[in-house]
Amino acid sequence: MLGAIGLLVAGWVPASTDGNNVVRSQKPRSGRVNETNKRGATLWPNGWSVSPAGRSIHLPGDMPATILALPDGKRALVNTCGFHDHSLNLVDLTSGRVLSSVGLVRSWIGLSYDAKRNEVCLSGGSGKGTEGKKPVSARGKGEQIPFAILRFKIDGNQLVSQPGLDIPEQDLKTQFVSSIVRVANGDIIAANIQSDTVFRLSGDGSTVKAERKVGYRPYGLALSPDSKTLAVTNWGDKSVSLLDAGSLAERSRIKVGAHPNALLYLPDGRLVVANAGSDSLSVIQGGRAVETIPTTLALSDPLGAAPIALAYSPKRRLLFSANSDNNAVAVVDMRRPRHSQVIGFIPTGRYPSALALSRDESKLLVGTAKGMASSHNAGPKEASEKKATEGEFEVPYKYIGNILSGDLSIVRIPNGRQLQRMTASVKANRPDGKKRLASVVEPGMLKALHGIEHIVYVIKENRTYDQVLGDDPRGNGEKDLVMFGNDITPNEHKIVKDFVLFDNIFCDGEVSQVGHQWTDGAYAGDYTEKQWILGYGDHEEVESDTRLNSSPGGFLWQNAKRHGRSTRIYGEYLQWQEDHSSAHGDVKADPEKYGCSAAFEKVFGRGGRDTEKVDVFLNEMHAAEKKGKWPNFMVMALPEDHTHGFSAGSYSPQAMVGSNDLAVGRLIEGISHSKFWSKTAVFIIQDDAQDGPDHVDCHRTVGMLVCPLVKRGLVDHTMYSTSSMIRTIELMLGLPPMSQYDANAMPMIPALSRRLDLTPYTAVAPGIDINKKNPAKGELARRSAKLDFSDVDRCDPQELNAILWKGIRPGQPEPAPVHGRL
């Protein structure tokens, strides 16, 4: 068993209960989410901690993309291209001040500085939707036209905008520069990621001197020390193209790991490539890959390091690799070619995304994308983005994207002993999955878990804990933030009373684009992490197919199949289903081939209410009862609680959430009255918590576990995450973890016992009209009409949140956050 300190790190607090397993009054201990422990580490909602080294400079916006140390040795350029403020910043490395900042409408990772011409070139981001538009005023100083390449001068300590460049004859819809290299004669080499093309342009951008199609989605560019070879990472192609720098003729294409992104040449000609989807670095020399360097904290680690940025110190012959998902920088000794090794790790803030060295190589510059701590998103209006007004937006609480912050940390290069201490800190920041499991597993518990042969995994859409269960007096809720309380969700309220209430579950992902990857695979790849912030922030994203937007670690149903478990998918991630045992959108062509009935196609193809989805599921379950054979693992998407806002003629938000609640109630009722009940567990979670307020943290959500092994009536305050739920499913089905996140997550065993309680559940009739339609006219109908509800999360999330709050709680100001009680 873990000692007291270990329990705090694990996030588990033993519960004192009465005879009915109902938790009595219990005060929270230290080590709760967003608090700092004795080591100085801050606990994040996913159960990991951060303890960044060095001193930090706060930047406008989030997701620092590229850092360039200027020749004067005193200043650096860094750009941000995340959810909110896109910016280019001139930073004083001595004082730690941002000297000049230019607000940008759109930008991306490409950044170069030509000292001879005193010219900064920066990727202007997507050209889509900007056709024919006039110059647009940007946040911050200056104006910015959406060009392919933005240009600036440095005048003293000020950044001054210059006329931008477009790629001649390039369709604006496919114009999206990823990386930029400036060559000695002034020419500009740019990778246009959306058209899979590399261009060599004249310095004034008027002429295309050469162009070359390369692999799928060219991301990074690097020029060899002799300036004769241009290397290109093909992000979705697991390859690097080596081009003649002048003609751009492709000399060779070399296979590397998954999601190759950043790359750099060492002075001796070795080319190092970061493979985010393989947790490794590839070293290329002589036209072939000669070495692979794992960057994980331990060689046995599953997926989850995700190296995405590189820097090199020629003096020390040390390579630095940003392990974005480990919140750390790996330090690699490169002195012995083909025998390189990781010698330690430097702790950073959340999601390091950019690296550089100071000109004297004494300091490492680290850009982090998600800040130093998470936070609640409900507070007084004056503290919530000053009403976050953009167009018609008037958001009474912070949207989760606005919680993200970009930082630039300045870290002195550590000596051997300092690096040892830093490495210990990095490893302590990652929870220990084996110790966590050992701390909660009693004798015979794993055998009891293996008695569960059927898992139903239900994924819902976008609600926080306070939004739904904040009115349950047993949990850590805030009733003034409730939007869909007991009157609208009577089944969810009854389920958490009859089974177990979790008031401390947090989503691993911020929004649905990453949230579904986390709920389905306990991981989201670097492409998804970098693109959701663009798309949800209305900056346009790089379009891709499954070569990039599928999680590199695969999904839970694939894990189950690999280990002999049967699966069935009901509407979740249909584009990622590789066989025909699940519902596909195109079943009309051959329903028998796809294993789908007409009812299945109607409900899961395009539309259908959640109650209809559950009816189809239960009909299949009843058929399985007659055959005596039912899948081991089933995933069901029940997204109706996303709502359509107050769109004219659509079901009202309350009706849609109420329908979703009734569907859940019927699902639990049907399963608990079936012959499979004694060997079945139902897990229910939101894919993310982006569409609502919460006084604890904007990642906190509603999660449920229904199973005969549940300690009935328990209130479980244990800190769990999305990955905790996945880890528990894996333990029940005998599956290995898929990533470092589920491998180290706290399993939900404190809520379970070894004894079965087969008492069935009876669904509650809705307390509202779940068929009520929105009015045809009015301000909320007009605003909703401007949103895209063709699929989940296609509409502007901040505007939808504002509409829902105003329609459901009209005229009610946001209350101040509540702290210090459980």
Secondary structure as the mmCIF struct_conf table of DSSP 4:
data_model
#
loop_
_struct_conf.conf_type_id
_struct_conf.id
_struct_conf.beg_label_comp_id
_struct_conf.beg_label_asym_id
_struct_conf.beg_label_seq_id
_struct_conf.end_label_comp_id
_struct_conf.end_label_asym_id
_struct_conf.end_label_seq_id
HELX_RH_AL_P HELX_RH_AL_P1 ALA A 4 ALA A 10
TURN_TY1_P TURN_TY1_P1 GLY A 11 GLY A 11
HELX_LH_PP_P HELX_LH_PP_P1 PRO A 14 SER A 16
STRN STRN1 THR A 17 THR A 17
TURN_TY1_P TURN_TY1_P2 GLY A 19 ASN A 20
BEND BEND1 ASN A 21 ASN A 21
STRN STRN2 VAL A 23 VAL A 23
HELX_LH_PP_P HELX_LH_PP_P2 LYS A 27 ARG A 29
BEND BEND2 SER A 30 GLY A 31
TURN_TY1_P TURN_TY1_P3 VAL A 33 ASN A 34
STRN STRN3 THR A 36 THR A 36
TURN_TY1_P TURN_TY1_P4 LYS A 38 ARG A 39
BEND BEND3 GLY A 40 GLY A 40
HELX_LH_PP_P HELX_LH_PP_P3 ALA A 41 ALA A 41
STRN STRN4 THR A 42 LEU A 43
HELX_LH_PP_P HELX_LH_PP_P4 TRP A 44 TRP A 44
TURN_TY1_P TURN_TY1_P5 PRO A 45 ASN A 46
BEND BEND4 GLY A 47 GLY A 47
STRN STRN5 SER A 49 VAL A 50
BEND BEND5 GLY A 54 GLY A 54
STRN STRN6 ARG A 55 LEU A 59
BEND BEND6 PRO A 60 ASP A 62
STRN STRN7 PRO A 64 ALA A 69
TURN_TY1_P TURN_TY1_P6 PRO A 71 ASP A 72
BEND BEND7 GLY A 73 LYS A 74
STRN STRN8 ARG A 75 THR A 80
BEND BEND8 GLY A 82 HIS A 84
STRN STRN9 HIS A 86 ASP A 92
TURN_TY1_P TURN_TY1_P7 LEU A 93 GLY A 96
STRN STRN10 ARG A 97 LEU A 104
BEND BEND9 VAL A 105 ARG A 106
BEND BEND10 ILE A 109 ILE A 109
STRN STRN11 LEU A 111 ASP A 114
TURN_TY1_P TURN_TY1_P8 ALA A 115 ASN A 118
STRN STRN12 GLU A 119 SER A 123
STRN STRN13 SER A 126 SER A 126
TURN_TY1_P TURN_TY1_P9 LYS A 128 GLY A 129
TURN_TY1_P TURN_TY1_P10 GLU A 131 GLY A 132
HELX_LH_PP_P HELX_LH_PP_P5 LYS A 133 PRO A 135
STRN STRN14 VAL A 136 SER A 137
BEND BEND11 ARG A 139 GLY A 140
STRN STRN15 LYS A 141 LYS A 141
BEND BEND12 GLY A 142 GLY A 142
STRN STRN16 GLU A 143 GLN A 144
BEND BEND13 ALA A 148 ALA A 148
STRN STRN17 ILE A 149 ASP A 155
TURN_TY1_P TURN_TY1_P11 GLY A 156 ASN A 157
STRN STRN18 GLN A 158 LEU A 165
TURN_TY1_P TURN_TY1_P12 PRO A 168 GLU A 169
HELX_RH_3T_P HELX_RH_3T_P1 LEU A 172 THR A 174
STRN STRN19 PHE A 176 PHE A 176
STRN STRN20 VAL A 177 ARG A 182
TURN_TY1_P TURN_TY1_P13 ALA A 184 ASN A 185
BEND BEND14 GLY A 186 GLY A 186
STRN STRN21 ILE A 188 ASN A 192
HELX_RH_3T_P HELX_RH_3T_P2 ILE A 193 SER A 195
TURN_TY1_P TURN_TY1_P14 ASP A 196 ASP A 196
STRN STRN22 THR A 197 LEU A 201
TURN_TY1_P TURN_TY1_P15 GLY A 203 ASP A 204
BEND BEND15 GLY A 205 GLY A 205
STRN STRN23 VAL A 208 LYS A 213
BEND BEND16 GLY A 215 ARG A 217
STRN STRN24 PRO A 218 LEU A 223
TURN_TY1_P TURN_TY1_P16 PRO A 225 ASP A 226
BEND BEND17 SER A 227 SER A 227
STRN STRN25 THR A 229 ASN A 234
TURN_TY1_P TURN_TY1_P17 TRP A 235 LYS A 238
STRN STRN26 SER A 239 ASP A 244
TURN_TY1_P TURN_TY1_P18 ALA A 245 SER A 247
STRN STRN27 GLU A 250 LYS A 255
BEND BEND18 ALA A 258 HIS A 259
STRN STRN28 PRO A 260 TYR A 265
TURN_TY1_P TURN_TY1_P19 PRO A 267 ASP A 268
BEND BEND19 GLY A 269 GLY A 269
STRN STRN29 LEU A 271 ASN A 275
TURN_TY1_P TURN_TY1_P20 ALA A 276 ASP A 279
STRN STRN30 SER A 280 GLN A 285
TURN_TY1_P TURN_TY1_P21 GLY A 286 GLY A 287
STRN STRN31 ARG A 288 PRO A 294
BEND BEND20 THR A 296 ALA A 298
TURN_TY1_P TURN_TY1_P22 LEU A 299 SER A 300
STRN STRN32 LEU A 303 LEU A 303
STRN STRN33 PRO A 307 SER A 313
TURN_TY1_P TURN_TY1_P23 PRO A 314 ARG A 317
STRN STRN34 LEU A 318 ASN A 323
HELX_RH_3T_P HELX_RH_3T_P3 SER A 324 ASN A 326
TURN_TY1_P TURN_TY1_P24 ASN A 327 ASN A 327
STRN STRN35 ALA A 328 ASP A 333
BEND BEND21 ARG A 335 ARG A 336
TURN_TY1_P TURN_TY1_P25 PRO A 337 ARG A 338
STRN STRN36 GLN A 341 PRO A 347
BEND BEND22 GLY A 349 TYR A 351
STRN STRN37 PRO A 352 LEU A 357
TURN_TY1_P TURN_TY1_P26 ARG A 359 ASP A 360
BEND BEND23 GLU A 361 SER A 362
STRN STRN38 LYS A 363 THR A 368
BEND BEND24 ALA A 369 LYS A 370
BEND BEND25 MET A 372 MET A 372
HELX_RH_3T_P HELX_RH_3T_P4 LYS A 381 ALA A 383
BEND BEND26 SER A 384 SER A 384
HELX_RH_3T_P HELX_RH_3T_P5 GLU A 385 ALA A 388
BEND BEND27 GLU A 390 GLU A 390
TURN_TY1_P TURN_TY1_P27 GLY A 391 GLU A 392
BEND BEND28 PRO A 396 TYR A 397
HELX_RH_AL_P HELX_RH_AL_P2 ILE A 400 ILE A 403
STRN STRN39 GLY A 406 ARG A 412
HELX_LH_PP_P HELX_LH_PP_P6 ILE A 413 PRO A 414
HELX_RH_AL_P HELX_RH_AL_P3 GLY A 416 ASN A 429
BEND BEND29 ARG A 430 ARG A 430
HELX_RH_AL_P HELX_RH_AL_P4 GLY A 433 VAL A 440
HELX_LH_PP_P HELX_LH_PP_P7 VAL A 441 GLU A 442
TURN_TY1_P TURN_TY1_P28 PRO A 443 GLY A 444
HELX_RH_AL_P HELX_RH_AL_P5 MET A 445 HIS A 450
TURN_TY1_P TURN_TY1_P29 GLY A 451 GLY A 451
STRN STRN40 HIS A 454 LYS A 460
BEND BEND30 ASN A 462 ASN A 462
STRN STRN41 THR A 464 THR A 464
HELX_RH_AL_P HELX_RH_AL_P6 TYR A 465 LEU A 469
TURN_TY1_P TURN_TY1_P30 GLY A 470 ASP A 471
TURN_TY1_P TURN_TY1_P31 PRO A 473 ARG A 474
BEND BEND31 GLY A 475 ASN A 476
HELX_RH_3T_P HELX_RH_3T_P6 LYS A 479 LEU A 481
BEND BEND32 MET A 483 PHE A 484
TURN_TY1_P TURN_TY1_P32 ASN A 486 ILE A 488
HELX_RH_AL_P HELX_RH_AL_P7 PRO A 490 ASP A 498
BEND BEND33 PHE A 499 PHE A 499
STRN STRN42 VAL A 500 PHE A 502
STRN STRN43 ILE A 505 PHE A 506
BEND BEND34 ASP A 508 VAL A 511
HELX_RH_AL_P HELX_RH_AL_P8 SER A 512 GLY A 521
BEND BEND35 ALA A 522 ALA A 522
HELX_RH_AL_P HELX_RH_AL_P9 ASP A 526 TYR A 536
TURN_TY1_P TURN_TY1_P33 GLY A 537 ASP A 538
BEND BEND36 HIS A 539 HIS A 539
HELX_RH_AL_P HELX_RH_AL_P10 THR A 546 ASN A 549
BEND BEND37 SER A 550 SER A 550
TURN_TY1_P TURN_TY1_P34 PRO A 552 GLY A 553
HELX_RH_AL_P HELX_RH_AL_P11 LEU A 556 ARG A 562
TURN_TY1_P TURN_TY1_P35 HIS A 563 GLY A 564
STRN STRN44 THR A 567 TYR A 570
BEND BEND38 GLY A 571 TYR A 573
HELX_RH_3T_P HELX_RH_3T_P7 LEU A 574 TRP A 576
BEND BEND39 ASP A 579 SER A 582
TURN_TY1_P TURN_TY1_P36 GLY A 585 LYS A 588
BEND BEND40 ALA A 589 ALA A 589
HELX_RH_AL_P HELX_RH_AL_P12 PRO A 591 TYR A 594
TURN_TY1_P TURN_TY1_P37 GLY A 595 GLY A 595
HELX_RH_AL_P HELX_RH_AL_P13 ALA A 598 PHE A 604
TURN_TY1_P TURN_TY1_P38 GLY A 605 GLY A 605
BEND BEND41 ARG A 606 ARG A 606
HELX_RH_AL_P HELX_RH_AL_P14 ASP A 610 LYS A 627
TURN_TY1_P TURN_TY1_P39 GLY A 628 GLY A 628
BEND BEND42 ASN A 632 ASN A 632
STRN STRN45 PHE A 633 ALA A 637
HELX_RH_3T_P HELX_RH_3T_P8 GLU A 640 HIS A 642
TURN_TY1_P TURN_TY1_P40 GLY A 645 PHE A 646
TURN_TY1_P TURN_TY1_P41 ALA A 648 GLY A 649
BEND BEND43 SER A 650 SER A 650
STRN STRN46 TYR A 651 TYR A 651
HELX_LH_PP_P HELX_LH_PP_P8 SER A 652 SER A 652
HELX_RH_AL_P HELX_RH_AL_P15 PRO A 653 SER A 672
TURN_TY1_P TURN_TY1_P42 HIS A 673 HIS A 673
BEND BEND44 SER A 674 SER A 674
TURN_TY1_P TURN_TY1_P43 LYS A 675 PHE A 676
HELX_RH_3T_P HELX_RH_3T_P9 TRP A 677 LYS A 679
STRN STRN47 THR A 680 GLN A 686
BEND BEND45 ASP A 687 ASP A 687
BEND BEND46 ASP A 691 GLY A 692
BEND BEND47 HIS A 695 VAL A 696
TURN_TY1_P TURN_TY1_P44 CYS A 698 HIS A 699
STRN STRN48 ARG A 700 THR A 701
STRN STRN49 GLY A 703 VAL A 706
TURN_TY1_P TURN_TY1_P45 PRO A 708 LEU A 709
STRN STRN50 VAL A 710 VAL A 710
TURN_TY1_P TURN_TY1_P46 ARG A 712 GLY A 713
STRN STRN51 LEU A 714 ASP A 716
STRN STRN52 TYR A 720 SER A 721
HELX_RH_AL_P HELX_RH_AL_P16 THR A 722 LEU A 733
TURN_TY1_P TURN_TY1_P47 GLY A 734 GLY A 734
BEND BEND48 MET A 738 MET A 738
STRN STRN53 SER A 739 SER A 739
HELX_RH_AL_P HELX_RH_AL_P17 GLN A 740 ALA A 743
TURN_TY1_P TURN_TY1_P48 ASN A 744 ASN A 744
BEND BEND49 ALA A 745 ALA A 745
BEND BEND50 MET A 748 MET A 748
HELX_RH_3T_P HELX_RH_3T_P10 ILE A 749 ALA A 751
STRN STRN54 LEU A 752 LEU A 752
BEND BEND51 ARG A 754 ARG A 755
HELX_LH_PP_P HELX_LH_PP_P9 ALA A 763 PRO A 766
BEND BEND52 GLY A 767 ILE A 768
TURN_TY1_P TURN_TY1_P49 ILE A 770 ASN A 771
HELX_LH_PP_P HELX_LH_PP_P10 LYS A 772 LYS A 772
STRN STRN55 LYS A 773 LYS A 773
HELX_LH_PP_P HELX_LH_PP_P11 ASN A 774 PRO A 775
BEND BEND53 ALA A 776 GLY A 778
HELX_RH_AL_P HELX_RH_AL_P18 GLU A 779 ALA A 785
TURN_TY1_P TURN_TY1_P50 LYS A 786 LYS A 786
BEND BEND54 LEU A 787 LEU A 787
BEND BEND55 SER A 790 ASP A 791
TURN_TY1_P TURN_TY1_P51 VAL A 792 ASP A 793
BEND BEND56 CYS A 795 CYS A 795
HELX_RH_AL_P HELX_RH_AL_P19 PRO A 797 ILE A 808
BEND BEND57 ARG A 809 ARG A 809
TURN_TY1_P TURN_TY1_P52 PRO A 810 GLY A 811
HELX_LH_PP_P HELX_LH_PP_P12 GLN A 812 PRO A 817
BEND BEND58 GLY A 820 GLY A 820
#
